[in-house]
């Protein structure tokens, strides 16, 4: 069974930076799409960024230019570097691993709070 363990969430001031990490179990991480989602209080979960097995990336418009998703297949880890953080970025961030639409796994979530 695939397991995802997230870390890196914290309280930061506006304009600050955080780097989230998600370590995945299994030997097939390299062929999976990896991504980050977030859910703010009272709102629906939304896609933040994805990175394909081939390294192609996607970002939602609100984070484009500020966030960077990357992966290290040797470490079976996906990262989300978050710069120039805004209060609107406050949310629980979830790691996602997807082999297909019917084979998907989630991390436990890590809280990111941007406040002065």
Buried (B, 14 or more C-beta within 10 A) or exposed (E): EBEBBBEBBBEBEEEBEBBBBBBBEBEEBEEBBBBBBBBBEEEEBEEBBBBBBEEEBBBBEEBEEBBBBBBEBEEBBBBBBBBEBBEEBBBBBBBBBBBEEEEBBBBEBBEBBBEE
